[in-house]
Amino acid sequence: MSHKRIPKRKAAIAVGGVAALGAAAFLLPMANASQDNASGATAAPKTLKATGASNLAAQLQTLLGQAFAGSYYDSAKQQLVVNVVNGDNNVIAQAEQAGAVVRQVQNSTSALEAVAKTLKTKATIPGTAWAVDPKTNKVVVSADSTVTGAKWDTLQSTVQGLGSNMATLKKSSGTFKTLVSGGDAIFSQVQNGTVRCSLGFNVTASDGSPAFLTAGHCGVAAKDWSDSETGQPIATVDQAQFPGNGDFSLVKYNDATTQTTSDVNIGNGQTVAINQAVDATVGETVFRMGSTTGLHDGQVTGLDATVNFQSETDPNGVDTVTGLIQTNVCAEAGDSGGSLFTQDGGAVGMTSGGSGDCTSGGETFFQPVTAALQATGATLGDAGAGAGAGAGAGDASATADPSATAGNGAGDQAGGDQIGGTADPSATAGDQSGTGTGTGTGTGTGTGDQSGTGVGAGTGDQSGTGADNTSSSH
């Protein structure tokens, strides 16, 4: 994440992100706008962007009432699929006329919610998670590598007792954790060393003061935050929720004249303007920016997920968090609190935790932005006038083609400057594992493969520093 400070103590942290991501650009070609097909007895499904599908799903949930059994976005066809159980034919026809693909399913929303309650009662085991999958019309239960022996037997028997048509059980690689260690976004000095987290989104608190959102477990771990590891605190935690119903913190800037931006900095001088907070839709493509692994994309796979993290303070305890977004976007240590957003500028979530890594893949859970805003009373948007300023952790002045796709940067890319030049519009980001130095106008070389066809011209030093062994970052 680039930390940019406005002169005369008007501190500002650019939203999300990592310093100098290299030549990575990320935006996919925009989906077609909604369009109606030729009129007829039955309207053909509309072609929708993900945001339009989310809005339509909310409308149809009200229309269908108890018959509504979830929905998801078919990104290949750009259509909204709505599950219906025991629905009134006239209401179903209205849903089809509205442009949705209507699918008859067996399990109602209330039945699937009852499954989740049973799991909470009988299977709240560290290393487990569950969420409704509208594509299969079942609850998908995940267990990480720590769930073995008697714990696995208990979980397996509980899932089997729910019935084969109600839930499925799968193993996840790695361990569900709140992504501790590494990163260079925001810092706090605590008794045992330095805590690091990533900033999610700048917001305006209910009293009009400038603030930002990040992960709740970051706000619980430390109260005062700085934009540099050895700098003075510039912001103080106002509210923090973790564990329980969410994982979010509202952190207020100490200087009431702080001016902030609503952009997500995705590196290489490229930003994405954030224009609204949006609810996630299963099946849609989302992008995550984190201070360790940079920019990655993937799909939303579940909503209202429950995750049982091993407690960081009690070896025998469990930190259960509910109401999260489940995705197949990768993340690693140091990405906690980072921004999850849509291609067209919708703020979706902040990184909570997950398993796996950005080499082999994994699954990551996010705190919904809409829920965090509602709970804290904050609003998304700029506080004060103006936007970020001078260089902090790393100033990336080159630009990148927004039609390129996100790369798989698995290494720590903290710090460093990438100065001068403009990226080749035809560039496609490659694998950016480890640290590398991009030189010239051609292919960047270093310890990691940055084989995109156009790296920013001039010198592009991304050497930075790795995870601080004395840190206990999130």
SVG drawing of the C-alpha trace seen along z (x, -y; Angstrom):
<svg xmlns="http://www.w3.org/2000/svg" viewBox="-50 -23 67 63">
<polyline fill="none" stroke="black" stroke-width="0.4" points="0.0,0.0 1.4,-3.4 1.4,-5.7 1.0,-9.3 1.1,-12.2 -0.3,-15.7 2.2,-18.5 1.6,-20.3 0.6,-17.2 -2.4,-16.5 -1.7,-12.7 -3.4,-10.6 -3.1,-6.9 -4.0,-5.8 -6.7,-3.2 -5.7,0.5 -2.8,1.7 0.9,2.4 3.8,0.1 5.1,0.6 3.2,3.6 5.3,3.6 3.7,3.8 0.5,5.4 -2.8,4.0 -6.0,5.7 -9.2,4.6 -11.1,7.1 -13.2,5.9 -16.4,4.4 -19.5,6.5 -22.2,5.4 -25.0,3.3 -28.4,4.8 -30.3,5.5 -33.7,6.9 -34.3,9.4 -37.2,9.4 -40.5,9.3 -42.5,12.5 -44.6,14.7 -41.6,15.3 -38.8,12.7 -35.3,14.0 -32.8,13.5 -31.1,10.2 -27.4,9.7 -26.2,7.9 -23.1,6.6 -22.5,8.1 -23.7,4.9 -27.0,5.0 -27.4,8.7 -27.0,7.9 -29.6,5.2 -32.0,7.4 -31.5,10.3 -32.4,8.0 -35.6,7.0 -36.6,10.6 -35.9,11.7 -38.7,9.3 -41.0,10.4 -40.5,14.2 -40.7,14.1 -40.5,17.5 -40.0,19.1 -36.7,17.3 -33.8,19.8 -30.7,17.8 -29.2,16.6 -25.9,16.3 -24.3,14.6 -23.4,16.7 -20.4,14.7 -19.9,16.7 -23.4,15.9 -23.7,12.6 -27.0,13.7 -28.6,13.8 -29.8,17.2 -32.5,17.3 -33.4,20.4 -37.0,20.9 -38.7,23.6 -42.5,24.2 -43.1,20.9 -46.3,19.4 -46.3,19.7 -47.4,16.1 -44.6,14.8 -42.1,17.0 -43.3,15.6 -42.7,12.1 -39.2,13.0 -38.5,14.3 -40.0,11.1 -37.6,9.1 -34.7,10.8 -33.6,13.6 -33.1,17.3 -35.4,19.1 -34.3,22.5 -36.5,24.9 -34.6,26.3 -35.3,28.6 -33.9,26.7 -35.5,23.5 -33.5,20.7 -35.0,21.5 -34.0,25.1 -30.4,24.2 -30.3,21.7 -31.4,24.5 -28.4,26.5 -26.1,23.7 -27.6,23.5 -27.0,27.2 -23.4,26.9 -23.0,24.0 -24.3,26.1 -22.5,29.4 -19.4,28.5 -17.9,25.2 -14.4,26.5 -11.3,24.4 -10.4,24.8 -13.9,25.2 -16.1,22.9 -19.5,23.1 -21.6,21.1 -24.6,21.6 -23.6,22.4 -26.6,21.3 -25.1,23.2 -25.5,26.5 -28.4,25.4 -26.5,26.9 -24.4,25.8 -20.7,26.4 -18.6,27.2 -14.9,26.8 -12.2,28.2 -8.6,27.1 -5.5,29.3 -5.8,29.0 -9.1,30.8 -8.1,34.4 -8.8,37.4 -11.8,37.0 -12.5,33.5 -12.8,34.8 -15.0,37.6 -17.3,35.2 -17.5,32.9 -18.0,35.8 -20.8,37.4 -22.5,34.1 -22.5,33.4 -23.7,36.9 -26.5,36.5 -27.8,33.5 -28.5,35.6 -26.7,35.9 -29.0,33.3 -28.4,30.7 -24.6,30.3 -21.3,31.4 -17.9,31.6 -14.6,30.8 -11.0,30.4 -9.1,27.1 -5.4,26.8 -3.4,25.0 -4.9,23.5 -7.7,21.0 -6.0,18.0 -6.2,14.3 -3.2,13.9 -0.6,13.0 2.9,11.7 4.5,9.5 3.1,6.6 3.9,2.9 0.7,1.0 -0.2,-0.4 1.8,0.1 1.3,0.1 3.9,0.6 2.8,3.0 4.5,4.6 5.7,7.6 6.9,5.7 5.3,4.2 1.8,5.1 1.2,4.6 -2.1,4.6 -3.5,3.3 -5.9,0.3 -9.2,1.2 -11.1,-2.0 -11.0,-5.6 -14.4,-6.7 -16.0,-9.6 -17.1,-8.8 -20.6,-9.6 -19.3,-12.8 -17.7,-14.0 -14.1,-13.2 -11.8,-11.4 -11.3,-7.7 -10.6,-4.3 -11.9,-0.8 -9.6,2.2 -9.9,5.7 -11.4,6.0 -8.7,8.3 -6.2,5.5 -8.2,3.0 -8.3,5.5 -4.6,6.2 -3.5,2.5 -5.1,-0.9 -2.7,-3.5 -1.6,-3.3 1.0,-4.9 1.8,-5.0 5.4,-4.0 7.0,-1.4 8.9,-4.0 6.6,-7.0 4.3,-8.6 0.7,-7.4 -1.6,-9.2 -4.8,-7.4 -6.6,-5.8 -9.1,-2.9 -12.6,-4.2 -14.6,-0.9 -13.5,2.7 -15.5,5.9 -13.8,9.3 -14.7,12.1 -18.5,12.4 -20.7,10.8 -18.0,9.5 -14.3,8.5 -14.0,4.8 -12.5,1.7 -13.2,-2.0 -9.9,-4.0 -10.0,-7.8 -7.2,-10.0 -5.8,-12.0 -5.6,-15.2 -9.2,-16.4 -7.9,-18.2 -6.6,-15.0 -7.6,-14.8 -8.2,-11.4 -9.0,-9.7 -11.5,-7.1 -9.2,-5.3 -7.8,-1.8 -4.1,-2.0 -3.3,1.1 0.3,0.2 2.4,-1.2 0.6,-4.5 -2.8,-3.0 -5.8,-3.5 -9.4,-2.5 -11.9,-5.1 -14.3,-3.7 -17.8,-5.2 -20.1,-3.1 -20.4,-0.2 -22.0,2.8 -23.1,6.2 -21.3,9.3 -23.0,11.7 -22.0,15.3 -20.3,15.9 -19.1,12.4 -15.5,11.5 -13.8,9.5 -10.3,8.0 -8.3,8.0 -5.4,5.6 -3.1,6.5 0.2,5.3 2.0,8.6 0.8,10.2 -0.5,7.2 -3.4,7.5 -5.3,10.8 -8.8,11.6 -11.2,14.5 -14.9,15.2 -17.3,15.0 -18.3,18.5 -20.5,18.0 -22.2,15.4 -23.0,15.1 -20.1,17.5 -19.1,18.7 -15.4,19.2 -14.0,20.8 -10.4,19.5 -8.1,20.9 -8.0,18.3 -4.8,16.3 -5.0,15.7 -6.4,19.0 -4.7,22.3 -7.9,24.1 -10.3,21.5 -12.0,20.6 -12.7,17.2 -16.0,17.6 -16.8,14.9 -20.1,14.8 -21.5,12.9 -18.4,13.1 -18.0,13.3 -16.3,16.5 -14.1,16.4 -11.5,18.3 -9.2,15.2 -5.8,16.0 -4.2,14.1 -1.2,14.4 0.2,13.2 0.1,9.4 -3.0,8.9 -5.5,8.6 -7.7,5.6 -6.9,5.0 -9.5,3.9 -11.9,6.2 -13.6,4.4 -15.3,4.7 -14.0,3.7 -16.3,0.8 -15.4,-0.7 -17.7,1.0 -16.3,1.4 -17.1,5.0 -15.1,6.1 -11.9,6.1 -9.7,9.2 -10.4,11.2 -8.5,14.5 -8.3,17.8 -6.1,20.7 -3.6,21.5 -1.4,19.0 -1.0,17.2 1.2,20.0 -1.0,23.0 -4.3,21.1 -6.7,21.1 -9.8,19.5 -10.2,16.2 -13.0,14.6 -13.9,11.0 -15.9,8.6 -18.6,7.0 -18.2,3.2 -21.9,2.6 -22.3,4.3 -19.2,2.4 -20.6,-0.9 -24.0,-0.2 -22.5,0.9 -20.1,-2.0 -22.3,-4.7 -19.5,-5.7 -20.0,-6.6 -17.8,-5.8 -16.1,-8.7 -13.6,-11.5 -13.2,-13.5 -12.2,-17.0 -10.9,-18.2 -7.9,-17.1 -6.2,-13.7 -3.1,-11.9 0.4,-13.4 4.1,-12.7 5.8,-9.3 5.8,-7.1 6.5,-3.4 7.0,-3.5 6.0,-5.8 5.0,-4.1 4.7,-6.7 4.4,-4.5 1.0,-3.8 -0.5,-0.5 -3.1,0.6 -6.4,1.1 -7.3,3.8 -4.6,6.1 -5.3,8.9 -4.1,9.2 -1.0,11.3 -0.2,13.8 2.2,11.9 3.0,14.3 6.1,12.7 6.5,9.8 6.7,6.6 7.0,4.2 8.7,0.8 10.8,-0.4 10.3,-3.0 9.3,-2.4 10.0,-5.7 9.7,-6.9 8.2,-5.5 4.9,-4.2 3.9,-0.6 3.3,0.9 -0.5,1.0 -0.2,4.6 1.4,5.7 -0.1,8.6 1.2,9.1 3.0,12.4 4.1,14.2 5.7,11.8 6.9,14.2 9.6,12.9 11.3,9.5 12.5,8.3 14.0,5.2 12.4,4.1 14.8,2.3 14.5,0.8 11.4,0.9 11.3,4.6 10.9,7.5 11.6,6.9 14.2,9.3 15.0,10.3 14.5,13.1 10.9,13.4 9.5,13.8 7.9,10.6 7.5,11.7 4.9,9.2 5.8,7.7 6.1,4.2 7.5,3.1 7.6,-0.6 10.5,-2.3 13.4,-3.6 14.4,-2.0 11.9,0.1 13.3,1.2 11.0,3.4 13.6,4.8 11.9,3.6 12.2,5.6 10.6,8.8 8.5,9.6 10.0,8.2 10.9,11.1 10.1,8.9 6.7,8.1 3.4,9.8 1.5,8.4 -2.0,9.2"/>
</svg>
